[in-house]
Amino acid sequence: MHSVVLLRMLAVASVVGLTACGGAPTTSAASTSAASQPPTITSEPFGQVDGSEVSRYTLTNGGGMRVRILNYGGIIQSLEIPDRQGHADNVVLGFPTLAGYLASNSFSSKPYLGAIVGRYANRIAKGTFTLNGASYHLPMNNNGNSLHGGIAGFDQKVWQATPRQGGDTVGLILRYVSPAGEMGYPGTLTATVTYTLDQNNRLNTDYQATTDAPTIVNLTNHTYWNLTGESALDIYNERLTLNADRYTPTDLTQIPTGQILTVKGTAMDFTTPTAVGARITANDPQLMTGQGYDLNWVINRGDDTSLAQAAKLEDPASGRTLTVLTTQPGIQFYSGNFLNGAFTGTSANAYRQGAGLALETQHYPDSPNHPDFPTTTLNPGQIYHQTTVFQLGTG
């Protein structure tokens, strides 16, 4: 069984070994020559939430990559990267102002654009779990279940932010202390998420957390990607590969049944590069329940918890590639099925179904209610530590 507690040095050691993981996309000669320019980080005011100042931080490297991150929700607001011709576009969905993010919180189909989600990413059945013989009840905000931490999860918090610059990297350290009982979760949880951009167009996301009482934790980032560009119509022509031979099917409320099934012979088979839209309308109960892809895949890794490739996304039009590497056991592929035109993005276009896709590295949904799933329990004295790397490039 995978342990939720990883060694402190895992992320550093794993990132050093990225090349050995395979699948890393190449960068252009222009990006390589520009990499001699030192990376930078700047900040600017971005509004207020309940009297707390919100700032936008811009991380830029010498490879033509620029990432804008808010300390509200740890949101990746934009990420610009060159295509095969050297033309840079924003490739993630986001709102142009803080007001857009605040307004989206009131929608039943809340999009969580670019945000850190927690304490528990994904769903917990009926908002209930048992830990050490005690039952806990969370707010139900999705088909009678609790989703992404409840009605006011980590995506709605103003995190304490500390910029970090050194050598060939630039980073942003975000810290939030969730008090015991917040959204029904036990224990005071101190969470730290560090974004680091290097000169090779890698955005490293490192998650750590500690608690003063037994609790559960499952953190991820909910960025929506469109490698053609944020203003493009949809992601259905982009080619996805998932390093996963199995997935966890769900019931009609999108809670795992407890089974772990093979993808072979199903519309869930992305073991070879496949257009996102190739089978999305297949007559499959899982696709009909989610109105497209919205499932957890089991990453091929056995009991290994090192950094491994989970997914690769390729855009034939622009040549851009995204490789996702992680220490997590699972990845949720969500094809943006519930985007319905209610939200206007940074390009002033309305986001409709399929405008972007999310690749959320995670422990499995509803794990506290499935003893056979990798554990998400965190005890005092332990350190929750997970790492995900987003490697951008062209191919």
C-alpha positions, 0 to 999 in steps of 0.5 A: 500500500502506498504511504501518504508520507514521503521522504523530505528529500524525495522531490529534490532527488526525483527532479534531478532524475527527470531525464531518466523518467522518460517522455520529457519533451524537447525544447527549441534552440531559441529556448536553449540559448535564452536560458542563460537569462536569469529567472525572475519573480515579481508581484503586483496587487490583485484586489482584496478578499474579506480585507486580506490583500491578494497579490499576483506573482509572475514567474519568468524564465529564460526559456520563454515561459511565464507563469502568473500565480495568485496567493488566493487559492494558489491559483495558476491564472495563466501560463505562457509558453512558445509553440514550435514557431516560437509564438507564445500563448497562454495555455491554461484557463483563467479569469482576468480579474479576482472578481471572476474567481469570487463570482464562480464560487457561487455556481453549482458547477464551480470550475476551480480554475487553476486552484489548489484544492483540499483538504481533500481533492475529489469526492468523499461519499455522502460527506462522511468518513470514519477515522479511528472509530470516530465519524466525521461529516463534511459539507455536501456540495456535489450530488450529495457528496463532498467535493474538493474540501467542501463549500469553502475549501483551500481554493477560496483561502488567501495563502501566505506567500513568500517569493524565492529566487536562487540560481537557475530557479524561481519560486513561490512558497504558499502557506495556509493553516486550516484550523481543526473543524474547518469544513468538518475535518479533524486536526489543525493542518498546516499546508505548504505548497511551493511552485518552482519554475526552472530554466527548462520549462518545468513547473514543479509543484511540491505539497507538504502538510503536518497535523496536530491530530489524526486527519485525512489529506489529499491535495492537488492542482486543478489547472485546465490546459488547452495547448492550442491556446486559452482562446481555442475552441476545445481540446478534442484534437489534442492527443493524450497518453496516460501511463495507466492500465487500470482505472477506478469506475464510479457509480451514478454520483461519481463515487468509486465503486471500489473496483479497479478495472482494466482500460483494455478494450474500453474508451478509457484506454489512453495507453497510446496517444489518442485524441481526447475526442476520439471516443468521448461520445462512446456508449459507455456508462462511465462517460454518460455519468460524467458527460465525458471523461471525469475519472481516476486512473491508476498510474502504473507504478506498483508500490513505488512512490518515486517521481514517475510519468503519469500523462503526456498531452500533445497538440498537433496544431501548435506542437506544444507538449505537456508531460506530467510527472508525479509521486502520486498513485492516481490521476484524474482526467477531466475533460471540462464537461460541465463548462457551459458558457457561464464563465468568461476567460482571460481572452474574453471568450466564454468557456464552453464544454471541452474548452480545457482539460484537467490532469489532477494528480492525486490519491484516489477519490473516496479513499477514506471509505475504501480500505484497499485504496492507498491511504490518505490518513495523516497522523501527528509526527508524519509529513504529507509530501507529494510532488508533481512536475508540469514539463512544457515543451514542443515536439 
